[in-house]
Amino acid sequence: MQPKVHQGLLTAHGFRFAIVASRWNDFLTSKLVEGAIDALERLGADEKSVEVFKVPGSFELSLTALKAAQSGRFDAVICIGTIIRGETPHFDFVAGESAKGVAQVGMQTGVPVLLGIVTADNLEQAINRAGVKAGNKGFEAAMSAVEIVNLYKTMGGGENVGKEKVFPHVV
C-alpha cells in the first residue's frame, strides 16, 4: 500500500507573516530575525507581507504571538528569541514557559506559530545557532512557516475552503 503523502511547498507568495522577536540578547536575536526575513524573501514574500514586532524578552513572545494570530492579518507567526543559561534556574523557567506559550497560541488559534527560540547552555552555543556554525534558527523557523502554511492550504479541501478562517487575505 502506498499512502498519499501531503507536504507543503516552499513558496511564500501570497501569504503574510508576523515575526515576534525578543530584544533580550539582541546581538544574537537580530541575526535570527535577519535569517527569517532572508528565508521569506528567498521564497517569494514581498516587503508588505512581513511585519516584525519586538518585545522585551522571550517570556513576552507568546502573548504578542497570540495577539498577532488573533488579528486575522497573518497566515503564520514566527517567534524568535535567544535564551542563554545563567547561574540561576531562571533559564529553565523562561525557556520552558516560552516554548509552552508558543505551542498554546498555535493550538488555541489554529494559526501556525513557529518556535525560533535558541536555548543554549552558553554564549558559544547561542552564537553557533545564530548563523555561525549550526545554521540560523530564524531562517529555519521561517522555512518551516512557509512549508506549513502551504500544507494547511492544501488541506482546506478546495481552492476557497478554509481561506476565510485561516488565510483571510489569500486570493
Number of C-alpha atoms within 10 A of each C-alpha: 3 4 5 5 5 10 12 17 14 19 18 24 15 14 24 24 27 21 28 26 30 25 19 17 16 16 12 21 26 20 20 30 29 16 23 25 23 16 21 27 17 14 17 16 21 15 11 8 19 17 15 15 15 15 17 13 19 25 21 19 27 24 17 21 27 20 12 24 25 15 9 17 17 23 31 29 30 26 29 28 30 28 27 18 17 13 6 7 9 12 17 15 10 18 22 12 16 24 19 13 19 27 16 16 24 19 12 11 15 15 25 24 30 26 25 28 26 24 19 19 12 12 14 13 16 23 21 17 22 26 18 13 11 12 15 22 26 34 23 17 25 31 23 22 26 27 17 22 25 19 16 20 20 17 15 13 10 10 11 12 14 16 17 12 12 23 23 14 15 14 10
